[in-house]
Amino acid sequence: MTTNDNNPDRFIMRDELAKALGGVCSETMRRWLKAKKLPPPDVALSRKTKGWRLSTLRAAGINLA
């Protein structure tokens, strides 16, 4: 997994995504996933360790700086 900011398709891990979405809690993230407001993660290393490609989030209409 890459976390280099210069990589246009880097991975965004769950905690980083939560902060970027306004500091939402893990329960909110879980509800949004269930309601399909967030796309499914591209990688799930464990129940709590999930990550999305930046391109996946952008394709779902979630634009992060």
N, C-alpha and C positions, 0 to 999 in steps of 0.2 A: 504494500500500500504506500502511496505517495502522499506526503503532506506539504510538498513544495508549492508555495503560492504562485510560482511562475508556470506551473503545469495547468493547462486549461481544462483538463479532465481529472483533476485530483479527487481523492476520496475525502468526504466530509463525514466525520464520525458523529454518532448520536449526540454526545454532549456538546460538540461544536455547533451542530445544527440547532439544538435547543437554544443555545445562546444567541445564534444568528436570527432566530425566529422570535426574539424579544424576551428570552430568558424563560421560556415555558418549562413546566415541570415534566418529568418523565411520564406521569399519568396522562397529561395532555397529549404528549407525543403518541402514547399508546392508543388513545381514543381517536386521534387523527389518522393513524395507520388503519385502525379498524373501520373508520368511516371513509377510507380511501381519499382523505384530504392530503395525505402524503403518499408518494409511491412506495412500493415495497423496497426494502433495502437491497442494494446490489450484493452486499456481503454481510453475513451474520456469523461472527466468530463464536459467539455465545448468545444466551438470551438477552443479555444487556449490551453486548458489544456488537453494534451494527453500524454499517456505513453505506453511504450513497455516493455514486459518482456525481460530480458537479453537473455533467451533461444530463443525467437522469432527472435531477431536481429542476434544471432549466426547462427540460421537455415537459415537465409537469406544471410549469408556470411559476416556479419558485425561484426567484432571482436573488442571489446573494451577492454582496459586494466582493 
